[in-house]
């Protein structure tokens, strides 16, 4: 049964009465509250690498959280899920799994690990199990960045123009160019990949919608967040809100860590 969003304050206030309403459904006794989840595993999306979390990581570490940023090969969904599972196996205790963009598919698949206590999606894909994500995107106007994907053999990258204007459109150009230089190519196998698991169906879920997104349609993000019954925030940000608004993104992750810990 999926846990609905509760504030930490509400959890503490209600613990004196025995249990929260949400925990009462599963019969959990809160007389000895669990500590907040301490392990955060971050999963980057396409046309990026683990450095895309560079502004969020120190904010989480300052709160005493153990943070791991996975380096996905972005060669195939299976390869990326395997990379995340290796990272999960190295954690000591419960985990909050966080993803940006395509990484949402990865954590939806890898998030069925019993140590994963919550999922956070940052402008991320969130298909249902066995859903054709490409077909889902076609129900909404195409995002401009898609026109900037250029293939060379079995791998694709965003052009510099698309990266600057449609992927990281709220970053200073000089900063966006640094991330452009670090982008990883996308493997062709990812185009047709489908998740076989949708961990968001049975885990506490959080979503940050980017209202100025030119890589994933904003209304598609809202649709996926609503379908997941996610605790949702909206940020006036480009696709890379974790870079342009790291405080807000870190705040959502910390909220997930507190909620999942009670």
N, C-alpha and C positions, 0 to 999 in steps of 0.2 A: 504494500500500500504506500502510495507516495505521500511524503510529508509536505504539508503546505508551509509557506513561509511564516516564520514567527520571529519577532524581534528578540534580541538577547534580553532586553529589559522585561519583556513579557514573560520569557522563560523563567527568569529569576523571581519575578513577582508571583507567578503561579506555583512555583516549586514549593512555597510554604504551604499551599493548600494540598500538596500531594503530587499532582501531575498536571501537565499542560493538557489542554483539550486534545491536541493532535496526538500526544503520546498516550492519552487515555485510550485511544482507538486500538493501540497495539499492546496495551497493558504494561507499559514501561514505568517502573517506580523511579521517581526523581528525588527521593529522599537523599541520595548521594549522587549529585549531578556528575555527568561525565565532563572532563575538561574539554575546552574547545579543541578542534582538530589542529594539529601543529604542522602537518606536512602538506605542502602545496606543490603540485606538479603542473608545470606550464607547458602547453603544447602549441607551437606556432602553426601558421597556415601556409598557403602557397605563396610563392614569390617573396619569401622571407626566411629567416632562420631564428635560432634561439635568442639572438641579440635584440630581437624586436620587443622582448620583455625587459630590456635593460633599465628602463625607468621605473617599472613596477617592482622589480626584485628588491631594491634597497628599502622601499617603503614597507614591504612585507617583512623583510629581515629585521627592520627596526622595531617591529611588533613581536619579535621573538619567534617568528615562524621559520621553519626549515623549508627552503625553496629549491626546487630542481627545475631547470629549463631544459626540456628534451630537444635534442638536435634530430629532427625528422629527416630521413633521406629524401622524402617526397618523390620516391620512385614508384610506389604503389601503396594502396590503402593497407594491404597486408604488411608491407615493410614498415610502415609508419606505426601501425598498431603494435607490431612486435617491439619497436623502439620504446613505445610508451610502457608496454608491459615490463620491459627490462628495467625501466626507471621505477615503476611501481614496486617491483620485487626488491629494490634496494632501500625502500622506505621502512622506517621503524614505527609502525602504528598506522592509524587511520589517515586517509588522504582526501584532500579536495583536489579534484581534477579540473583544470581550467584550459579552455581552448579559444583560439582566435580563428575566424574564417573557416577554411577547409578543415582545420583541426577539430572542429565540432563533430565531423564524421568520425574522426579517430577516437575521440573520447566517448562518443556514443557506443562505439564498438568495444573499446577497452574498459569502459566504465562499469562493466558487470563484475569486475573484481570485488570481492567482499570487503576489502579494505577501503574502497572508494565510498565515502560517505556523502558526497555532494558533487554536483557538476556546475561549472560556471561557463557560460557561452558569451564570448565577446564578438559581436557582429559575426556570428558563426553559423555555419550550416548545421541543421538539426533534422536530418531526414528520419522518417520512421523506418523500422526494420524492413529491408528489401524494397524500399521506395526508390524510384528513379528520380534522383535529385535534379538532373537536367530537365526532365519533364516538369517537375515542380516549378523550376525557375521560369519556365515558359508561360506560366499562368500570370506572370507579372511583367511589366515593361523591362526590357533588357537593360542591365547596368552598363554604363559607357565603357568601363574598363575591359569588358569582354572583347571589344574591337581591337584592343592593343595587345592581345596574346599572339605571339609569333612563334611558330614551330620551326625547329631545325632537327630533322629526323624524328626520334621518339621523345624529344624533350622540348618544352616551351618556356619562354620567359615573357615578362611584360616589357614593352618598349619603354625607353626612358620617359617619353612624353606621357604615356598612359600611367606610368608609375607616379610621376610628379603631379599630374592633374586629376587622376581618377582613383588612385590607390591611397596616396598620402597627401591629399589635396588641402589639408589644413596644417601642414608642416612648412616651416621656412624651406625654400628651395635647397639651400645648402645642406640642411639636415636631411631632407628627403633623398638627396643624392647619395648620402652615406649609406642609407638603408637600401637604396637601389643597387649599390655596388655589392651588397651582401646577399641579394636575393638568390635563392636556390632554384634551379630549373624544375619544372613539373614533369613527371613521367607520364607518358601517354596512357598507361593503365588506369590512372586516376580518373580520366574522363568518364569511364563507364563503370567505375566501382560502385558497389552498393553495400551498405552495412547490413549485417544479418541480425544485429542486436540494436535496440534503442534503449540504452541504459536510463535515459531520462524518463522513461515510463515508470520506473520504480525507485528512483533516487531523488532527493531534494535538488531542485534545479533553479538556476539564476541566469538571467540574460540581460546583457547591455546592448540596446539598440542604438545604432549610429544614424542620426537623422540627416546627415549630409553624406551618406555613403554612396559612392559611385562604383562600387565593386560588387556588392550584393544589394539588391533593391530593398530600401527601408521597409516597405510594406510586406515584403517577404519575411524579413526579420521579425516584424511584429506578428505575422501569421504564425511563424514557428514558435515564438515565445508564448503566444496565447495557447497554441495547441499543446504545448508542454506544461501549461499551468505554471510557468516559471515566475518567480519573483523578479519583476522586470523594472529596469530603469531606462530612461532615454537620455542620450548624450548628444549635444550639438557638436558632432564630430564626424570626421571622415571614417573610412574603413579601419584606420589604425588608431582607434581611441586609446589603446594602451600606451601609445607614444605621445599623442597630443593631450590626453587627459589622464595621466597615470594615477593621480590621486583618486579620481572617481572610480577607476577600474580596481585599484587596490582596495578601496572601501567596500566594493561589492564582494570581492574575494574574501575579505576579512569578515564580512557579514555571513557569508556562506560557512566559513570556518566556525563561527560562534553558533549559528543555528544548528549545524550538523552535530555539534558537540554536546547538545542537550537533548 
